Amino acid sequence: MDWNEERTAVLKKLWLEGMSASQVARQLGGVSRSAVIGKVHRLGITVRETPVRQRTSSVRSPSRLQSESSRRLSTLILVSESSEADSVRHQNRSHRC
């Protein structure tokens, strides 16, 4: 793949619009994400007017929420099982007399 003037101009335009390196690579075709990053670096156009991703809120992603919920549920199950085991042990001790 050759970086001609036209492809370089498209790269600059897309990059400054805030597209990610992967998105630029897909638009250009025949070039990898790493090649886009390297070319941007060599051209010295790393500064963007707008960030690639803008956070609109501090809400966590669903996958993160799900893993947190799963962790809490696992903890509750373990605590519950532990309490049941303690109860059974206590009952067994009192029956040994």
C-alpha positions as CSV (number, residue, x, y, z in Angstrom):
1,M,0.0,0.0,0.0
2,D,1.3,3.4,-1.0
3,W,0.6,6.6,0.9
4,N,-0.1,8.9,-2.0
5,E,-1.2,12.5,-1.6
6,E,-4.9,11.7,-2.0
7,R,-4.8,8.9,0.7
8,T,-2.8,11.1,3.0
9,A,-5.3,13.9,2.6
10,V,-8.2,11.6,3.4
11,L,-6.3,10.2,6.4
12,K,-5.8,13.8,7.8
13,K,-9.4,14.7,7.2
14,L,-10.8,11.6,8.9
15,W,-8.3,11.8,11.8
16,L,-9.1,15.4,12.5
17,E,-12.8,14.7,12.4
18,G,-12.2,12.4,15.4
19,M,-12.3,9.0,13.8
20,S,-10.3,6.3,15.5
21,A,-7.3,4.7,13.8
22,S,-9.3,1.5,13.2
23,Q,-12.2,3.5,11.6
24,V,-9.7,5.4,9.3
25,A,-8.1,2.1,8.3
26,R,-11.4,0.7,7.4
27,Q,-12.4,3.8,5.3
28,L,-9.1,3.8,3.5
29,G,-8.9,0.0,2.9
30,G,-5.8,-2.0,2.4
31,V,-4.1,-0.4,5.5
32,S,-3.9,-1.5,9.1
33,R,-4.7,0.4,12.2
34,S,-1.0,0.4,13.1
35,A,-0.1,1.9,9.7
36,V,-2.6,4.7,10.3
37,I,-1.1,5.4,13.7
38,G,2.4,5.4,12.3
39,K,1.5,7.8,9.4
40,V,-0.4,10.1,11.8
41,H,2.7,10.2,14.0
42,R,5.1,10.8,11.1
43,L,2.9,13.6,9.8
44,G,2.7,15.2,13.2
45,I,-1.1,15.5,13.2
46,T,-1.8,13.9,16.5
47,V,-3.7,16.9,17.9
48,R,-7.4,16.7,17.3
49,E,-10.1,19.4,17.5
50,T,-12.6,16.9,19.1
51,P,-11.8,13.8,21.2
52,V,-12.5,10.3,19.7
53,R,-14.8,9.5,22.6
54,Q,-16.8,11.9,24.6
55,R,-18.2,10.6,27.9
56,T,-21.7,11.8,28.3
57,S,-22.2,10.5,31.8
58,S,-20.4,8.5,34.5
59,V,-22.8,5.6,34.0
60,R,-21.0,2.3,33.8
61,S,-21.4,0.0,30.8
62,P,-23.9,-2.8,31.1
63,S,-21.2,-5.4,31.0
64,R,-19.4,-3.8,34.0
65,L,-22.7,-3.5,35.9
66,Q,-23.4,-7.2,35.2
67,S,-20.1,-8.3,36.4
68,E,-20.5,-6.2,39.6
69,S,-24.0,-7.7,40.1
70,S,-22.6,-11.2,39.6
71,R,-19.9,-10.6,42.1
72,R,-22.3,-9.3,44.7
73,L,-24.6,-12.3,44.1
74,S,-21.6,-14.7,44.4
75,T,-20.7,-13.1,47.7
76,L,-24.3,-13.3,49.0
77,I,-24.4,-17.0,48.0
78,L,-21.1,-17.7,49.7
79,V,-22.1,-15.9,52.8
80,S,-25.4,-17.8,52.8
81,E,-23.7,-21.1,52.3
82,S,-21.2,-20.3,55.0
83,S,-24.0,-19.4,57.5
84,E,-25.8,-22.7,56.7
85,A,-22.6,-24.6,57.2
86,D,-22.0,-22.9,60.6
87,S,-25.6,-23.7,61.6
88,V,-25.2,-27.4,60.6
89,R,-21.9,-27.6,62.5
90,H,-23.5,-26.1,65.6
91,Q,-26.4,-28.5,65.4
92,N,-24.0,-31.5,65.1
93,R,-22.1,-30.4,68.2
94,S,-25.2,-30.1,70.2
95,H,-26.3,-33.7,69.2
96,R,-23.0,-35.3,70.3
97,C,-23.9,-35.3,74.0
